[in-house]
Amino acid sequence: MQTATATPAVRKAPRPRADALRNRERIVTAAREMFTEHGHEVPLDEIARRAGVGNATLYRNFPDRDALVREVVCSVMDRTSEAAELALAETGDAFGALERFVHTSADERVSALCPMVSSTFDKNHPDLEAARERCEHLIGQLMDRAKAAGQLRPDVGVGDVMIAVAQLSRPPAGTGCLINDRFVHRHLQLFLDGLRAPARSDLPGTAVTMEDLRQA
């Protein structure tokens, strides 16, 4: 008589504890705030202090600065994608939905990402590529819908919108972030008014894609 062999139980990977997830979120939020205020070279122990965690907790989640920077960039792109998804779910005025998305994405302080994505960390990391592709695809859908409605001039691309958001939310040299915050949405609205169709002028060059910006 053959003895039945017991099937080994498959162990599931343990789920992170709720407090561990909260600590990770606090670290990323604190890092995003401090990168915006002081640049991406801010000391990691200062980030841990603002997050209300110990240095060991920070390094347990992010073994080095590049890992933390990458997570911050991904989190900002994910939040921007979520704003685009909410805008796409709106019905009615396609350009109005695009406007609301642009103002919301500016509040994410996209301009703070510029020096970080120019640093030495791996820009082709799978997490970054996935977040970037999702974000660009959603923004493209928003713009295509407004173009199809005849509300958005046809000679602009995703890159045109995102570089304007980054530039207009970045404080000029010699001024502070908080001072600039008072004017960001005013200047963004001036830009958005210039995107409306019918266009009043011909733009030099061609519509800018995000790939154009990456190769510049």
Beta strands, then each sheet from edge to edge (+ up, - down):
end
